[in-house]
Amino acid sequence: MKRKKIVVIGGGTGTYTVLSGLKKYPVELSVIVTMMDSGGSNRVIRDEFGLLPTSDIRQCMVALASNHSSEMLRKLFTYRYNQGTGISGMTFGNLFMAALTDIYGSQEEAIKKTCDILDVRGNIFPVTFDNVHLVARYDNGEQVLGEHFIDEPGEGDGGRKIVELELIPRARANRRALRAIKEADLIVFGPGDLYASVICNLIVDGVAEAVRKSKAKKVYVLNLMTKYGQTDGYKASDHLRDLNKYLGDKAVDAVLVNTNWKFPKGIMARYKQEKAYPIKDDLTTKDAKIVRGNLVSSKIFKKAKSDKLRRSLIRHDPEKVARKLISLL
């Protein structure tokens, strides 16, 4: 029997989680990865090496690495240096791909070689190979340039609503990514920062149109928490509304919604410090097919000491999310 084709669109830990769960099923997996990250080690990769950001691609590689690939290699590719002038905060995987790009003269070729080394089971497609930056325009008329400053705004910059997201300059879509969307049976968006990880892919020329024309079922995995500076005060319906704004009216067929909010003491207090709160579920069947359930991992995540970026403390459970997604096929 021909394997069903699933395409995941996004970036960051959310996409890593979805891929980790889905790779255990007999499906053909592809991931279309954002290429607009401009913070942390990606800033160094872009500014000092003159390359496109690789952190999201690296996470997808590790997620899709076969069970036969070396555990040591997977740990190496996620290892983050915690000392050394100029190298602290950088990941081994990003530096490895930068070296391969220098050796082979092509970042696309470096990605292919790294996938071979990790024995990646699936297709990883950068959404574009153009060097572009995100620009967000807010409801107060202000504009912010750069994914990092959109993702981690300064104090007092929360509460604003993003009314338009664009790229400078315009970006051409990776043709292989567009082909994967066309041939997909299921397209998955998120979880991840609504604007900086998901919608940013849809404003690359041709991507949103390809999704609209695709006969695949479109599924949105709703985030667990709101995001300061991007979705302050957003309910579930607000997330879906903004996603459909870029995809087309009622383009999303189904939404996965978490129903479990029992966490260890102190977790919500820490999120409150970051001005992030659980997303209220106000969706109805008029919006889309709603698939509810306990989707949260029991593990509380910690970030590396040298990691200067904000990371999620609680995350979706790979197996729980994968089961729900497979059921929709």
Sequence and secondary structure as in RCSB ss.txt:
>XXXX:A:sequence
MKRKKIVVIGGGTGTYTVLSGLKKYPVELSVIVTMMDSGGSNRVIRDEFGLLPTSDIRQCMVALASNHSSEMLRK
LFTYRYNQGTGISGMTFGNLFMAALTDIYGSQEEAIKKTCDILDVRGNIFPVTFDNVHLVARYDNGEQVLGEHFI
DEPGEGDGGRKIVELELIPRARANRRALRAIKEADLIVFGPGDLYASVICNLIVDGVAEAVRKSKAKKVYVLNLM
TKYGQTDGYKASDHLRDLNKYLGDKAVDAVLVNTNWKFPKGIMARYKQEKAYPIKDDLTTKDAKIVRGNLVSSKI
FKKAKSDKLRRSLIRHDPEKVARKLISLL
>XXXX:A:secstr
    EEEEEE HHHHHHHHHHHTTSSSEEEEEE     STHHHHHHHTT     HHHHHHHHHHB TTS HHHHH
HHH B  SSTTTTT BHHHHHHHHHHHHHS HHHHHHHHHHHHTB SEEEES  S  EEEEEETTS EEESHHHH
HS  TT TT  EEEEEEES  B  HHHHHHHHH SEEEE SS IIIIIIHHHTSBTHHHHHHH  SEEEEE  SB
  TTTSTT  HHHHHHHHHHHH TT   EEEEE      TTHHHHHHHTT  B      TTTSEEEEE  B S  
    TT  S   SS B HHHHHHHHHHT 
